[in-house]
Amino acid sequence: MGRSDSGDDVGDRNEDDGRDLTLRWSGQISLTRRILAVNIFALLLLAGGFFYLDSYRSRIVDSRVAQAAREARLIGEAIAAVDPALREPLIVRLAQDTGSQIRVFDRDGQIIKDSRALGLRSFVLHDPDKEDWGQDAARFLDAVIDVVVMAPRAPLYRERGPRQRWPDVEDVRLRHGISTTVWRAPDRTPVITAAARVPGGGVVMTTVNARDITRTVRIERFRLSMVLLLVSIVSVLLSLFLARTIVRPLRRLARAAVRVRLGRAREVVVPRLPSRRDELGMLARALSDMSLALRARIDATEAFAADVTHEMKNPLASLRSAVEGLSRVQDPALQEQLMAIVRDDVHRLDRLISDISDASRLDAQLSRAKFEPIDMVSLIDGLLSQRLARDVEREIRFRFDRSDDGPFVVLGEGARLERVIENLIDNAVSFSPDRGLITLSAMRGAHEVVLRVEDEGPGVPPDARDAIFRRFHSVRPDGEAFGRHSGLGLAIARTIVEGHQGTITVESREDRLGGARFVIHLPLYAR
């Protein structure tokens, strides 16, 4: 309800609001790119699922390593349990069932049995140079993901000759227990070797190419890629749609605002976007209303400037004529008459300039004024006491009626509200007959204070009740000297009342045929 008592407070608030809305890192990026960037960032989080596949693959490999260790131990126990003559058929059958190559070594680490030498090729390495481009692409993606997630690089698997030692076999020979190793085949599929002791002496080693692990991971990655592709397309389309529905209206509003700034307010039609009920629609309608208010303010300023020019030309012309006449007239009586005209015109110009100055600065002063609770009954009592203390012209009488349902407190600036009442009293005095009665009254409504100023003059015709509040509109009573009023009193009164969120109107009196009644409605101050 109140107003800031200084422009510095408003400026500080505006600066704080500006700091709150500042985006330092993205202030130079368009909204379209920002919307796309946010959605792409969400897609990148979804793409992180590819990295999850690496941990998924690691768990599968660990499970297969544990399985290979168990199979090696069981195969070793099975070989030791059968007759030596039956070991070769057992080795072939076990290699066929497990899909691995089985080798048996003696106590010195020399190979004595091999499922491949026995005619079973259950372990086969694939040559990547003989595979199609799809496998090349898959291997490339495997390498990229391994680099990104910094997965440990397994050693390349190579067959060893009769004199070369296998690390797993040597480890079991020297430390007993079970030893396993994960290798990398030339086509990037895992190769798992597991070695275990054979009860009674020797070591058994199994070798399996776990292509199914790579195949499973690649299938899951393909499914995730399809989901990511579909989500990416939908996200980009939705981002473009969102950017279109936000950015395009903002650009239209920005272009309209630029044209208004360039001084083309009369040519600009700011889109109101009536079909939009969101914040952009509210912004569009607010900007449209602002441009209309600005256009009305510009028109009013131009009209005011034209009226000022017109009003000042008459006293200046009269003053010029009187001054020119003084240089030619020798008659003292005529000179005195011309000097009286000069004095009247000077006083008229001084009054006119003072009223113009007040009217032109009134809006700005009201916007910076500090409003305080004002008792309107006390204010009117004080004004009437001051007027009655002076000589009242033409024996005009005053009466002040007030109801008993007070207080009559409004929030406003006392000096401005006094100016309103004084202007209305001066207007009533001008139109009142000799010994006429001017009645002021104060009533209290549910949420407002109602003030009335009534006179016994000729009244205001219905078709002129709005025009009398316009600037420089002056209808003077018969017999009043020309130039005593600037025509700004009622216009100033309306500006002040509206600046206090009130209204002022004029109507006919209900109790008699003649006279005018000015009615002011001001919001009641709620404590």
KEGUMI-178953 format. One line per field, with one value per residue (C-alpha): residue number from 1; residue in one letter; chain; x, y, z. Coordinates in steps of 0.5 Angstrom, whole numbers, plus 500, padded with zeros to 3 digits. Example, Ala and Ser with C-alpha at 12.3 -4.5 7.8 and 13.67 -1.06 7.14 Angstrom:
BEGIN
nr (1 | 2)
rest (a | s)
kette (A | A)
east (525 | 527)
north (491 | 498)
up (516 | 514)
! end
This chain:
BEGIN
nr (1 | 2 | 3 | 4 | 5 | 6 | 7 | 8 | 9 | 10 | 11 | 12 | 13 | 14 | 15 | 16 | 17 | 18 | 19 | 20 | 21 | 22 | 23 | 24 | 25 | 26 | 27 | 28 | 29 | 30 | 31 | 32 | 33 | 34 | 35 | 36 | 37 | 38 | 39 | 40 | 41 | 42 | 43 | 44 | 45 | 46 | 47 | 48 | 49 | 50 | 51 | 52 | 53 | 54 | 55 | 56 | 57 | 58 | 59 | 60 | 61 | 62 | 63 | 64 | 65 | 66 | 67 | 68 | 69 | 70 | 71 | 72 | 73 | 74 | 75 | 76 | 77 | 78 | 79 | 80 | 81 | 82 | 83 | 84 | 85 | 86 | 87 | 88 | 89 | 90 | 91 | 92 | 93 | 94 | 95 | 96 | 97 | 98 | 99 | 100 | 101 | 102 | 103 | 104 | 105 | 106 | 107 | 108 | 109 | 110 | 111 | 112 | 113 | 114 | 115 | 116 | 117 | 118 | 119 | 120 | 121 | 122 | 123 | 124 | 125 | 126 | 127 | 128 | 129 | 130 | 131 | 132 | 133 | 134 | 135 | 136 | 137 | 138 | 139 | 140 | 141 | 142 | 143 | 144 | 145 | 146 | 147 | 148 | 149 | 150 | 151 | 152 | 153 | 154 | 155 | 156 | 157 | 158 | 159 | 160 | 161 | 162 | 163 | 164 | 165 | 166 | 167 | 168 | 169 | 170 | 171 | 172 | 173 | 174 | 175 | 176 | 177 | 178 | 179 | 180 | 181 | 182 | 183 | 184 | 185 | 186 | 187 | 188 | 189 | 190 | 191 | 192 | 193 | 194 | 195 | 196 | 197 | 198 | 199 | 200 | 201 | 202 | 203 | 204 | 205 | 206 | 207 | 208 | 209 | 210 | 211 | 212 | 213 | 214 | 215 | 216 | 217 | 218 | 219 | 220 | 221 | 222 | 223 | 224 | 225 | 226 | 227 | 228 | 229 | 230 | 231 | 232 | 233 | 234 | 235 | 236 | 237 | 238 | 239 | 240 | 241 | 242 | 243 | 244 | 245 | 246 | 247 | 248 | 249 | 250 | 251 | 252 | 253 | 254 | 255 | 256 | 257 | 258 | 259 | 260 | 261 | 262 | 263 | 264 | 265 | 266 | 267 | 268 | 269 | 270 | 271 | 272 | 273 | 274 | 275 | 276 | 277 | 278 | 279 | 280 | 281 | 282 | 283 | 284 | 285 | 286 | 287 | 288 | 289 | 290 | 291 | 292 | 293 | 294 | 295 | 296 | 297 | 298 | 299 | 300 | 301 | 302 | 303 | 304 | 305 | 306 | 307 | 308 | 309 | 310 | 311 | 312 | 313 | 314 | 315 | 316 | 317 | 318 | 319 | 320 | 321 | 322 | 323 | 324 | 325 | 326 | 327 | 328 | 329 | 330 | 331 | 332 | 333 | 334 | 335 | 336 | 337 | 338 | 339 | 340 | 341 | 342 | 343 | 344 | 345 | 346 | 347 | 348 | 349 | 350 | 351 | 352 | 353 | 354 | 355 | 356 | 357 | 358 | 359 | 360 | 361 | 362 | 363 | 364 | 365 | 366 | 367 | 368 | 369 | 370 | 371 | 372 | 373 | 374 | 375 | 376 | 377 | 378 | 379 | 380 | 381 | 382 | 383 | 384 | 385 | 386 | 387 | 388 | 389 | 390 | 391 | 392 | 393 | 394 | 395 | 396 | 397 | 398 | 399 | 400 | 401 | 402 | 403 | 404 | 405 | 406 | 407 | 408 | 409 | 410 | 411 | 412 | 413 | 414 | 415 | 416 | 417 | 418 | 419 | 420 | 421 | 422 | 423 | 424 | 425 | 426 | 427 | 428 | 429 | 430 | 431 | 432 | 433 | 434 | 435 | 436 | 437 | 438 | 439 | 440 | 441 | 442 | 443 | 444 | 445 | 446 | 447 | 448 | 449 | 450 | 451 | 452 | 453 | 454 | 455 | 456 | 457 | 458 | 459 | 460 | 461 | 462 | 463 | 464 | 465 | 466 | 467 | 468 | 469 | 470 | 471 | 472 | 473 | 474 | 475 | 476 | 477 | 478 | 479 | 480 | 481 | 482 | 483 | 484 | 485 | 486 | 487 | 488 | 489 | 490 | 491 | 492 | 493 | 494 | 495 | 496 | 497 | 498 | 499 | 500 | 501 | 502 | 503 | 504 | 505 | 506 | 507 | 508 | 509 | 510 | 511 | 512 | 513 | 514 | 515 | 516 | 517 | 518 | 519 | 520 | 521 | 522 | 523 | 524 | 525 | 526 | 527)
rest (m | g | r | s | d | s | g | d | d | v | g | d | r | n | e | d | d | g | r | d | l | t | l | r | w | s | g | q | i | s | l | t | r | r | i | l | a | v | n | i | f | a | l | l | l | l | a | g | g | f | f | y | l | d | s | y | r | s | r | i | v | d | s | r | v | a | q | a | a | r | e | a | r | l | i | g | e | a | i | a | a | v | d | p | a | l | r | e | p | l | i | v | r | l | a | q | d | t | g | s | q | i | r | v | f | d | r | d | g | q | i | i | k | d | s | r | a | l | g | l | r | s | f | v | l | h | d | p | d | k | e | d | w | g | q | d | a | a | r | f | l | d | a | v | i | d | v | v | v | m | a | p | r | a | p | l | y | r | e | r | g | p | r | q | r | w | p | d | v | e | d | v | r | l | r | h | g | i | s | t | t | v | w | r | a | p | d | r | t | p | v | i | t | a | a | a | r | v | p | g | g | g | v | v | m | t | t | v | n | a | r | d | i | t | r | t | v | r | i | e | r | f | r | l | s | m | v | l | l | l | v | s | i | v | s | v | l | l | s | l | f | l | a | r | t | i | v | r | p | l | r | r | l | a | r | a | a | v | r | v | r | l | g | r | a | r | e | v | v | v | p | r | l | p | s | r | r | d | e | l | g | m | l | a | r | a | l | s | d | m | s | l | a | l | r | a | r | i | d | a | t | e | a | f | a | a | d | v | t | h | e | m | k | n | p | l | a | s | l | r | s | a | v | e | g | l | s | r | v | q | d | p | a | l | q | e | q | l | m | a | i | v | r | d | d | v | h | r | l | d | r | l | i | s | d | i | s | d | a | s | r | l | d | a | q | l | s | r | a | k | f | e | p | i | d | m | v | s | l | i | d | g | l | l | s | q | r | l | a | r | d | v | e | r | e | i | r | f | r | f | d | r | s | d | d | g | p | f | v | v | l | g | e | g | a | r | l | e | r | v | i | e | n | l | i | d | n | a | v | s | f | s | p | d | r | g | l | i | t | l | s | a | m | r | g | a | h | e | v | v | l | r | v | e | d | e | g | p | g | v | p | p | d | a | r | d | a | i | f | r | r | f | h | s | v | r | p | d | g | e | a | f | g | r | h | s | g | l | g | l | a | i | a | r | t | i | v | e | g | h | q | g | t | i | t | v | e | s | r | e | d | r | l | g | g | a | r | f | v | i | h | l | p | l | y | a | r)
kette (A | A | A | A | A | A | A | A | A | A | A | A | A | A | A | A | A | A | A | A | A | A | A | A | A | A | A | A | A | A | A | A | A | A | A | A | A | A | A | A | A | A | A | A | A | A | A | A | A | A | A | A | A | A | A | A | A | A | A | A | A | A | A | A | A | A | A | A | A | A | A | A | A | A | A | A | A | A | A | A | A | A | A | A | A | A | A | A | A | A | A | A | A | A | A | A | A | A | A | A | A | A | A | A | A | A | A | A | A | A | A | A | A | A | A | A | A | A | A | A | A | A | A | A | A | A | A | A | A | A | A | A | A | A | A | A | A | A | A | A | A | A | A | A | A | A | A | A | A | A | A | A | A | A | A | A | A | A | A | A | A | A | A | A | A | A | A | A | A | A | A | A | A | A | A | A | A | A | A | A | A | A | A | A | A | A | A | A | A | A | A | A | A | A | A | A | A | A | A | A | A | A | A | A | A | A | A | A | A | A | A | A | A | A | A | A | A | A | A | A | A | A | A | A | A | A | A | A | A | A | A | A | A | A | A | A | A | A | A | A | A | A | A | A | A | A | A | A | A | A | A | A | A | A | A | A | A | A | A | A | A | A | A | A | A | A | A | A | A | A | A | A | A | A | A | A | A | A | A | A | A | A | A | A | A | A | A | A | A | A | A | A | A | A | A | A | A | A | A | A | A | A | A | A | A | A | A | A | A | A | A | A | A | A | A | A | A | A | A | A | A | A | A | A | A | A | A | A | A | A | A | A | A | A | A | A | A | A | A | A | A | A | A | A | A | A | A | A | A | A | A | A | A | A | A | A | A | A | A | A | A | A | A | A | A | A | A | A | A | A | A | A | A | A | A | A | A | A | A | A | A | A | A | A | A | A | A | A | A | A | A | A | A | A | A | A | A | A | A | A | A | A | A | A | A | A | A | A | A | A | A | A | A | A | A | A | A | A | A | A | A | A | A | A | A | A | A | A | A | A | A | A | A | A | A | A | A | A | A | A | A | A | A | A | A | A | A | A | A | A | A | A | A | A | A | A | A | A | A | A | A | A | A | A | A | A | A | A | A | A | A | A | A | A | A | A | A | A | A | A | A | A | A | A | A | A | A | A | A | A | A | A | A | A | A | A | A | A | A | A | A | A | A | A | A | A | A | A | A | A | A | A | A | A | A | A | A | A | A | A | A | A | A | A | A | A | A)
east (500 | 506 | 511 | 519 | 521 | 527 | 529 | 535 | 531 | 528 | 535 | 538 | 532 | 533 | 540 | 539 | 533 | 538 | 544 | 539 | 537 | 544 | 547 | 554 | 556 | 550 | 549 | 551 | 548 | 541 | 535 | 535 | 542 | 541 | 535 | 538 | 544 | 540 | 537 | 543 | 546 | 541 | 542 | 549 | 547 | 543 | 549 | 553 | 549 | 555 | 560 | 555 | 556 | 564 | 562 | 557 | 562 | 567 | 562 | 561 | 568 | 569 | 564 | 567 | 574 | 571 | 567 | 573 | 577 | 572 | 572 | 580 | 580 | 574 | 577 | 584 | 580 | 577 | 583 | 586 | 580 | 580 | 585 | 590 | 588 | 581 | 584 | 584 | 577 | 575 | 579 | 576 | 569 | 570 | 573 | 567 | 562 | 566 | 568 | 575 | 582 | 585 | 592 | 595 | 602 | 607 | 611 | 616 | 611 | 612 | 605 | 603 | 596 | 592 | 585 | 587 | 592 | 587 | 583 | 578 | 578 | 573 | 578 | 579 | 581 | 578 | 582 | 579 | 582 | 577 | 571 | 566 | 566 | 560 | 565 | 571 | 566 | 564 | 571 | 573 | 567 | 570 | 577 | 574 | 569 | 575 | 580 | 574 | 573 | 580 | 579 | 585 | 588 | 589 | 595 | 595 | 594 | 599 | 600 | 606 | 611 | 613 | 619 | 615 | 612 | 605 | 604 | 598 | 602 | 608 | 604 | 601 | 607 | 611 | 605 | 600 | 592 | 589 | 591 | 587 | 589 | 584 | 587 | 585 | 584 | 586 | 579 | 578 | 574 | 577 | 580 | 580 | 586 | 585 | 590 | 589 | 593 | 592 | 592 | 598 | 602 | 602 | 597 | 591 | 590 | 583 | 583 | 576 | 575 | 569 | 566 | 559 | 561 | 563 | 557 | 552 | 555 | 555 | 547 | 546 | 550 | 546 | 539 | 542 | 544 | 537 | 534 | 539 | 538 | 530 | 530 | 535 | 531 | 525 | 529 | 531 | 524 | 521 | 527 | 526 | 519 | 520 | 525 | 520 | 514 | 519 | 524 | 520 | 514 | 520 | 524 | 517 | 516 | 524 | 523 | 517 | 520 | 526 | 521 | 518 | 525 | 527 | 521 | 516 | 511 | 505 | 507 | 508 | 503 | 506 | 503 | 498 | 498 | 491 | 491 | 497 | 495 | 502 | 508 | 509 | 502 | 502 | 509 | 506 | 500 | 504 | 508 | 502 | 499 | 506 | 506 | 499 | 500 | 507 | 503 | 498 | 503 | 507 | 500 | 499 | 506 | 505 | 498 | 500 | 506 | 501 | 497 | 502 | 504 | 497 | 496 | 502 | 501 | 495 | 499 | 505 | 501 | 498 | 504 | 508 | 502 | 502 | 510 | 510 | 504 | 508 | 513 | 508 | 503 | 505 | 498 | 500 | 493 | 494 | 501 | 498 | 492 | 498 | 502 | 496 | 495 | 503 | 502 | 496 | 500 | 506 | 502 | 498 | 504 | 507 | 501 | 501 | 508 | 508 | 501 | 505 | 511 | 507 | 503 | 509 | 512 | 506 | 507 | 514 | 514 | 508 | 512 | 517 | 513 | 513 | 505 | 503 | 496 | 492 | 486 | 482 | 477 | 483 | 486 | 479 | 478 | 485 | 484 | 477 | 480 | 486 | 481 | 476 | 481 | 482 | 477 | 472 | 471 | 463 | 461 | 462 | 459 | 462 | 459 | 463 | 458 | 462 | 459 | 460 | 463 | 470 | 476 | 477 | 484 | 487 | 494 | 497 | 501 | 498 | 501 | 498 | 491 | 491 | 492 | 486 | 481 | 484 | 483 | 476 | 474 | 477 | 473 | 467 | 468 | 469 | 462 | 458 | 454 | 455 | 453 | 453 | 454 | 459 | 458 | 464 | 462 | 466 | 463 | 466 | 464 | 466 | 473 | 474 | 473 | 468 | 469 | 464 | 465 | 458 | 457 | 450 | 453 | 450 | 453 | 456 | 453 | 453 | 457 | 462 | 463 | 469 | 472 | 473 | 478 | 483 | 489 | 487 | 480 | 477 | 470 | 470 | 463 | 461 | 464 | 471 | 477 | 480 | 487 | 485 | 486 | 490 | 485 | 490 | 487 | 482 | 487 | 492 | 486 | 485 | 492 | 493 | 487 | 489 | 496 | 493 | 489 | 482 | 477 | 474 | 468 | 463 | 455 | 449 | 446 | 440 | 437 | 436 | 436 | 443 | 450 | 455 | 458 | 465 | 466 | 472 | 473 | 480 | 482 | 481 | 487 | 487 | 491)
north (500 | 505 | 507 | 507 | 514 | 514 | 512 | 509 | 503 | 502 | 502 | 497 | 492 | 492 | 491 | 485 | 482 | 483 | 479 | 474 | 473 | 473 | 466 | 468 | 462 | 462 | 469 | 469 | 462 | 463 | 459 | 454 | 452 | 452 | 447 | 443 | 442 | 441 | 435 | 432 | 432 | 428 | 423 | 423 | 421 | 415 | 414 | 412 | 405 | 403 | 404 | 400 | 394 | 394 | 392 | 387 | 384 | 384 | 380 | 375 | 374 | 373 | 368 | 364 | 364 | 361 | 356 | 354 | 353 | 349 | 345 | 344 | 341 | 336 | 334 | 333 | 329 | 325 | 324 | 321 | 317 | 313 | 307 | 310 | 306 | 310 | 317 | 319 | 318 | 321 | 327 | 328 | 327 | 332 | 337 | 336 | 337 | 343 | 346 | 347 | 344 | 340 | 339 | 334 | 336 | 331 | 333 | 337 | 341 | 337 | 336 | 329 | 329 | 334 | 334 | 337 | 332 | 327 | 329 | 334 | 342 | 344 | 351 | 355 | 362 | 366 | 370 | 378 | 379 | 374 | 377 | 382 | 389 | 389 | 385 | 390 | 396 | 392 | 391 | 398 | 400 | 395 | 398 | 405 | 403 | 400 | 406 | 411 | 406 | 405 | 397 | 393 | 390 | 383 | 380 | 377 | 370 | 366 | 358 | 356 | 350 | 344 | 347 | 353 | 354 | 356 | 361 | 357 | 351 | 353 | 357 | 350 | 346 | 351 | 353 | 348 | 350 | 353 | 358 | 362 | 367 | 371 | 373 | 377 | 373 | 377 | 378 | 381 | 376 | 373 | 367 | 363 | 358 | 355 | 350 | 345 | 339 | 332 | 328 | 323 | 328 | 332 | 338 | 339 | 346 | 348 | 353 | 356 | 362 | 365 | 368 | 368 | 373 | 378 | 376 | 377 | 384 | 386 | 384 | 388 | 394 | 394 | 394 | 400 | 403 | 403 | 405 | 411 | 413 | 413 | 417 | 422 | 423 | 424 | 428 | 433 | 433 | 435 | 440 | 443 | 444 | 447 | 452 | 453 | 455 | 459 | 462 | 464 | 468 | 471 | 474 | 477 | 480 | 483 | 485 | 489 | 492 | 494 | 498 | 501 | 503 | 506 | 511 | 507 | 506 | 508 | 503 | 497 | 492 | 488 | 481 | 479 | 471 | 471 | 463 | 462 | 462 | 461 | 465 | 467 | 469 | 474 | 477 | 478 | 481 | 485 | 488 | 490 | 494 | 497 | 499 | 502 | 506 | 508 | 510 | 514 | 517 | 520 | 522 | 526 | 529 | 531 | 534 | 537 | 541 | 543 | 546 | 549 | 553 | 555 | 557 | 561 | 565 | 569 | 572 | 573 | 576 | 581 | 582 | 584 | 589 | 592 | 593 | 596 | 600 | 603 | 606 | 610 | 612 | 619 | 619 | 618 | 614 | 610 | 608 | 606 | 602 | 599 | 597 | 594 | 589 | 588 | 586 | 582 | 578 | 577 | 574 | 570 | 567 | 566 | 562 | 558 | 556 | 554 | 550 | 547 | 545 | 542 | 538 | 536 | 533 | 531 | 523 | 523 | 526 | 521 | 515 | 517 | 520 | 517 | 515 | 516 | 515 | 522 | 523 | 527 | 530 | 533 | 535 | 539 | 542 | 545 | 548 | 551 | 554 | 557 | 560 | 563 | 566 | 570 | 575 | 570 | 574 | 575 | 573 | 565 | 561 | 554 | 548 | 541 | 535 | 529 | 522 | 519 | 512 | 515 | 515 | 517 | 515 | 514 | 512 | 518 | 525 | 530 | 536 | 533 | 531 | 538 | 541 | 537 | 540 | 547 | 546 | 544 | 549 | 554 | 552 | 552 | 559 | 561 | 558 | 560 | 566 | 572 | 569 | 562 | 556 | 551 | 544 | 539 | 532 | 526 | 519 | 512 | 506 | 499 | 500 | 507 | 514 | 518 | 526 | 531 | 538 | 542 | 549 | 553 | 555 | 553 | 546 | 542 | 539 | 532 | 532 | 536 | 532 | 529 | 534 | 539 | 534 | 535 | 540 | 547 | 546 | 552 | 554 | 560 | 563 | 570 | 576 | 573 | 576 | 573 | 569 | 568 | 560 | 556 | 550 | 545 | 545 | 540 | 536 | 536 | 534 | 528 | 526 | 526 | 522 | 517 | 517 | 515 | 509 | 513 | 516 | 523 | 525 | 530 | 530 | 534 | 535 | 531 | 536 | 542 | 544 | 548 | 546 | 541 | 536 | 533 | 526 | 523 | 516 | 514 | 507 | 506 | 505 | 498 | 498)
up (500 | 502 | 497 | 498 | 501 | 496 | 489 | 492 | 495 | 489 | 485 | 491 | 490 | 482 | 483 | 488 | 483 | 477 | 481 | 483 | 476 | 473 | 470 | 470 | 466 | 461 | 460 | 453 | 451 | 447 | 450 | 445 | 446 | 453 | 453 | 448 | 453 | 459 | 455 | 452 | 459 | 461 | 455 | 457 | 464 | 461 | 456 | 463 | 462 | 457 | 463 | 467 | 462 | 464 | 471 | 469 | 464 | 470 | 474 | 469 | 468 | 475 | 475 | 469 | 473 | 479 | 475 | 471 | 477 | 480 | 473 | 473 | 481 | 479 | 472 | 476 | 481 | 476 | 472 | 478 | 480 | 474 | 471 | 467 | 461 | 461 | 462 | 455 | 453 | 460 | 458 | 451 | 454 | 459 | 454 | 450 | 456 | 458 | 451 | 453 | 452 | 457 | 458 | 463 | 465 | 469 | 476 | 472 | 468 | 461 | 458 | 457 | 455 | 451 | 448 | 442 | 440 | 442 | 436 | 439 | 437 | 443 | 444 | 437 | 437 | 431 | 426 | 427 | 420 | 417 | 420 | 417 | 419 | 424 | 428 | 427 | 429 | 435 | 437 | 436 | 441 | 446 | 446 | 446 | 452 | 456 | 455 | 458 | 464 | 464 | 465 | 466 | 459 | 459 | 457 | 449 | 449 | 445 | 445 | 448 | 445 | 449 | 452 | 454 | 461 | 463 | 468 | 472 | 471 | 474 | 480 | 482 | 482 | 486 | 491 | 490 | 490 | 484 | 479 | 474 | 469 | 464 | 457 | 451 | 445 | 438 | 437 | 444 | 447 | 454 | 454 | 461 | 463 | 470 | 473 | 479 | 482 | 480 | 486 | 486 | 482 | 476 | 474 | 469 | 466 | 462 | 457 | 454 | 450 | 453 | 447 | 450 | 455 | 449 | 445 | 452 | 453 | 446 | 445 | 452 | 449 | 442 | 446 | 450 | 444 | 441 | 447 | 448 | 440 | 441 | 447 | 444 | 438 | 443 | 447 | 441 | 438 | 445 | 446 | 439 | 441 | 448 | 445 | 439 | 444 | 449 | 444 | 438 | 443 | 446 | 440 | 438 | 444 | 444 | 437 | 439 | 445 | 441 | 436 | 442 | 444 | 438 | 438 | 434 | 439 | 435 | 430 | 434 | 436 | 442 | 441 | 447 | 446 | 448 | 447 | 452 | 459 | 462 | 464 | 457 | 456 | 462 | 460 | 453 | 456 | 461 | 455 | 451 | 457 | 458 | 451 | 451 | 457 | 454 | 448 | 452 | 456 | 450 | 447 | 453 | 454 | 447 | 448 | 454 | 451 | 445 | 451 | 454 | 448 | 447 | 454 | 454 | 447 | 450 | 456 | 452 | 446 | 451 | 454 | 448 | 445 | 452 | 452 | 445 | 447 | 453 | 448 | 444 | 449 | 452 | 456 | 464 | 464 | 458 | 461 | 468 | 464 | 460 | 466 | 470 | 464 | 464 | 471 | 470 | 465 | 469 | 475 | 470 | 467 | 474 | 476 | 469 | 470 | 477 | 476 | 469 | 474 | 479 | 474 | 470 | 476 | 480 | 477 | 479 | 486 | 488 | 486 | 491 | 496 | 503 | 505 | 512 | 516 | 515 | 518 | 513 | 518 | 522 | 515 | 513 | 519 | 519 | 512 | 514 | 520 | 516 | 510 | 516 | 519 | 513 | 510 | 506 | 499 | 497 | 504 | 502 | 508 | 509 | 513 | 515 | 516 | 518 | 521 | 527 | 525 | 524 | 524 | 517 | 516 | 509 | 507 | 503 | 503 | 507 | 503 | 496 | 499 | 502 | 495 | 493 | 498 | 497 | 489 | 490 | 495 | 490 | 485 | 489 | 491 | 484 | 482 | 488 | 489 | 494 | 501 | 498 | 502 | 501 | 504 | 506 | 508 | 510 | 511 | 512 | 508 | 509 | 505 | 504 | 506 | 502 | 501 | 498 | 496 | 494 | 492 | 490 | 483 | 476 | 477 | 471 | 465 | 464 | 458 | 461 | 467 | 464 | 460 | 467 | 469 | 463 | 463 | 461 | 461 | 464 | 464 | 468 | 472 | 469 | 471 | 473 | 471 | 465 | 467 | 474 | 473 | 469 | 468 | 471 | 478 | 477 | 473 | 479 | 484 | 479 | 479 | 486 | 488 | 483 | 485 | 492 | 489 | 489 | 485 | 484 | 480 | 479 | 480 | 481 | 488 | 490 | 495 | 490 | 482 | 482 | 484 | 483 | 488 | 487 | 490 | 492 | 494 | 498 | 501 | 508 | 512 | 515 | 521)
! end
